Amino acid sequence: MKVMIVDDNAGTRAMIRVILERSGHTVLGEAGDGDSAVKVFAELRPEVVLLDIIMPGKSGVEVLKEIRAIDPAAKVVLVTAIEQDEVNKDLFRNGASAVIYKPFAPDEFDKVLKRIA
């Protein structure tokens, strides 16, 4: 799949990139904040966005809403350390395709991407 990675931590983005590329996925682009994420998504139109929730500027929830406004069919997987029922309900209400929790196992990405494909 053609994937975009959004996380404010460059090390996390690099780690996810390696995991995805080893599984045969293509990373089309990356962003380190919410504003950049929306711009990069609009330009590249990846098949899937892997999106952190807590970032400087716009939160992942705000970015999720903006991406879904651009493309209601966009597949967005939240990658987060926040595991709360209310937050999860809000994510899915706003169009999240899935959630992967940090710390994650490398095989979680492939499993989720195959499930939402």
C-alpha positions as CSV (number, residue, x, y, z in Angstrom):
1,M,0.0,0.0,0.0
2,K,1.0,3.6,-0.5
3,V,1.2,5.1,3.0
4,M,1.8,8.5,4.6
5,I,3.3,8.7,8.1
6,V,2.4,11.6,10.5
7,D,4.2,11.8,13.8
8,D,6.0,14.7,15.5
9,N,8.8,12.3,16.5
10,A,11.3,11.8,13.7
11,G,12.6,8.6,15.2
12,T,9.1,7.1,15.4
13,R,8.5,8.1,11.7
14,A,11.8,6.5,10.7
15,M,11.0,3.3,12.6
16,I,7.5,3.0,11.1
17,R,9.0,3.7,7.6
18,V,11.5,0.7,8.0
19,I,8.7,-1.6,9.3
20,L,6.4,-0.7,6.3
21,E,9.1,-0.9,3.7
22,R,10.2,-4.3,5.0
23,S,6.6,-5.5,4.5
24,G,6.5,-4.3,0.9
25,H,4.6,-1.0,1.5
26,T,5.6,2.3,-0.1
27,V,5.9,5.4,2.1
28,L,4.8,8.3,-0.1
29,G,5.5,11.0,2.4
30,E,5.8,12.1,6.0
31,A,4.7,15.0,8.2
32,G,5.8,16.1,11.6
33,D,2.8,18.3,12.5
34,G,-0.9,18.6,11.8
35,D,-0.8,21.5,9.3
36,S,1.9,19.8,7.2
37,A,-0.1,16.5,7.4
38,V,-3.2,18.0,5.8
39,K,-1.1,19.7,3.0
40,V,0.9,16.5,2.3
41,F,-2.3,14.4,2.2
42,A,-3.9,16.8,-0.2
43,E,-0.9,16.7,-2.5
44,L,-0.1,12.9,-2.4
45,R,-3.4,11.2,-1.7
46,P,-2.0,8.1,-0.1
47,E,-4.0,5.0,0.3
48,V,-3.5,5.1,4.1
49,V,-2.5,7.7,6.6
50,L,-0.8,6.5,9.8
51,L,-1.5,9.4,12.2
52,D,-0.3,10.3,15.7
53,I,-2.8,12.0,18.0
54,I,-0.7,14.3,20.2
55,M,1.3,16.7,18.0
56,P,2.2,20.4,18.0
57,G,-0.4,22.6,16.4
58,K,-3.4,20.6,15.3
59,S,-4.1,17.3,17.1
60,G,-4.5,14.1,15.2
61,V,-8.2,14.2,15.8
62,E,-8.4,17.6,14.0
63,V,-6.2,16.3,11.2
64,L,-8.4,13.2,10.9
65,K,-11.5,15.5,10.5
66,E,-9.7,17.6,7.9
67,I,-8.5,14.6,5.9
68,R,-12.0,13.1,5.9
69,A,-13.4,16.5,4.7
70,I,-10.9,16.3,1.7
71,D,-11.6,12.7,1.0
72,P,-14.5,11.0,2.9
73,A,-13.2,7.6,1.8
74,A,-9.7,8.2,3.2
75,K,-8.3,5.4,5.3
76,V,-6.7,6.8,8.5
77,V,-5.1,4.6,11.2
78,L,-4.3,6.4,14.4
79,V,-1.0,5.4,16.0
80,T,-1.1,6.5,19.6
81,A,-0.2,5.9,23.2
82,I,-3.7,7.1,24.3
83,E,-5.9,4.2,25.1
84,Q,-9.1,5.6,26.5
85,D,-12.6,4.5,25.6
86,E,-14.0,8.0,25.1
87,V,-11.0,9.0,22.9
88,N,-11.4,5.8,20.8
89,K,-15.2,6.4,20.4
90,D,-14.4,9.9,19.2
91,L,-11.8,8.7,16.7
92,F,-14.1,6.1,15.1
93,R,-17.0,8.6,15.1
94,N,-14.8,10.9,13.1
95,G,-13.8,8.2,10.5
96,A,-10.7,6.4,11.9
97,S,-10.2,3.1,10.1
98,A,-8.3,1.5,13.0
99,V,-6.0,2.3,16.0
100,I,-2.6,1.0,16.7
101,Y,-1.3,1.6,20.3
102,K,2.3,2.5,21.2
103,P,4.4,0.7,22.0
104,F,3.6,-1.4,19.0
105,A,4.8,-4.7,17.6
106,P,6.1,-4.4,14.0
107,D,3.6,-7.0,12.7
108,E,0.7,-4.9,13.9
109,F,1.0,-2.5,10.9
110,D,0.8,-5.3,8.3
111,K,-2.2,-6.9,10.1
112,V,-4.1,-3.6,10.2
113,L,-3.2,-2.6,6.6
114,K,-4.4,-5.9,5.3
115,R,-7.6,-5.7,7.3
116,I,-8.6,-2.2,6.1
117,A,-7.4,-2.7,2.5
